[in-house]
Amino acid sequence: MRRARAAGRAVLPAHRPEPRRYGVPRVLADVLAEGIAIGRRTVTRLMQELGLAGISGRKRVRTTIFDPSHPVADNVLNRDFTAQKPDQR
């Protein structure tokens, strides 16, 4: 219990809300770097008890935006994409 309290005191300053994302892996690395022996699940539990959470996920980048008003490119290679039966082309 004493180690958990010491780890809890170390978790709180290790979790910095801005400007970077501090979830369990980064907080765990910071606490281990301070020389406190602690497990990943203990850090998870302590962060949950303290109400701390990392920012999850990244915003997806949309690389292709379909616009039906744009013309479709011509089939300059004269490729035939029709199949008589499944799994033929």
C-alpha positions as CSV (number, residue, x, y, z in Angstrom):
1,M,0.0,0.0,0.0
2,R,2.9,2.3,0.8
3,R,4.4,1.8,-2.7
4,A,0.9,2.5,-4.3
5,R,0.7,5.8,-2.4
6,A,4.2,6.8,-3.5
7,A,3.4,5.8,-7.0
8,G,0.2,7.8,-6.9
9,R,2.1,10.9,-5.9
10,A,4.4,10.3,-8.8
11,V,1.6,9.7,-11.3
12,L,-0.1,13.0,-10.8
13,P,2.8,15.2,-11.8
14,A,3.8,12.8,-14.6
15,H,0.3,13.3,-16.2
16,R,0.5,16.6,-18.0
17,P,-2.7,17.6,-19.7
18,E,-1.1,19.9,-22.3
19,P,0.4,20.3,-24.8
20,R,1.2,16.6,-25.3
21,R,-0.8,13.4,-24.8
22,Y,0.0,11.6,-21.5
23,G,-1.7,8.3,-21.3
24,V,-0.7,5.2,-19.3
25,P,2.3,4.3,-21.4
26,R,4.0,7.7,-21.2
27,V,3.1,8.2,-17.5
28,L,4.5,4.7,-16.8
29,A,7.7,5.6,-18.6
30,D,8.0,8.8,-16.6
31,V,7.4,7.1,-13.3
32,L,9.8,4.3,-14.1
33,A,12.4,7.0,-15.1
34,E,12.0,8.5,-11.6
35,G,13.1,5.1,-10.2
36,I,9.7,3.9,-8.8
37,A,9.1,0.3,-9.5
38,I,5.5,0.0,-10.7
39,G,3.4,-2.0,-13.2
40,R,1.3,-0.8,-16.1
41,R,-1.9,-2.0,-14.5
42,T,-1.1,-0.2,-11.3
43,V,-0.6,3.1,-13.2
44,T,-3.9,2.4,-15.0
45,R,-5.7,1.9,-11.7
46,L,-4.1,5.0,-10.1
47,M,-5.0,7.2,-13.1
48,Q,-8.6,6.0,-13.0
49,E,-8.8,6.7,-9.2
50,L,-7.4,10.2,-9.8
51,G,-9.7,10.8,-12.7
52,L,-6.8,11.2,-15.2
53,A,-7.2,10.0,-18.8
54,G,-5.0,10.4,-21.9
55,I,-6.4,11.9,-25.1
56,S,-7.3,8.9,-27.3
57,G,-6.9,8.5,-31.0
58,R,-5.8,10.9,-33.7
59,K,-7.9,12.8,-36.2
60,R,-8.1,10.9,-39.5
61,V,-6.8,12.6,-42.5
62,R,-9.1,12.4,-45.5
63,T,-6.9,12.2,-48.5
64,T,-9.5,11.6,-51.3
65,I,-12.6,13.7,-51.5
66,F,-15.0,12.3,-54.1
67,D,-16.7,15.0,-56.2
68,P,-19.4,13.6,-58.6
69,S,-19.3,16.8,-60.7
70,H,-15.7,16.1,-61.8
71,P,-15.2,14.1,-65.0
72,V,-14.2,10.4,-64.8
73,A,-10.8,9.7,-66.5
74,D,-10.9,7.8,-69.8
75,N,-10.0,4.2,-70.0
76,V,-6.8,4.9,-72.0
77,L,-5.4,1.4,-71.4
78,N,-8.5,-0.3,-72.8
79,R,-8.7,-2.6,-69.8
80,D,-11.7,-4.9,-69.5
81,F,-13.1,-5.1,-66.0
82,T,-16.1,-7.3,-66.7
83,A,-16.2,-10.9,-65.5
84,Q,-18.4,-13.7,-66.8
85,K,-18.3,-15.6,-63.4
86,P,-17.0,-14.7,-59.9
87,D,-13.3,-14.9,-59.3
88,Q,-12.3,-14.6,-63.0
89,R,-10.8,-11.1,-63.1
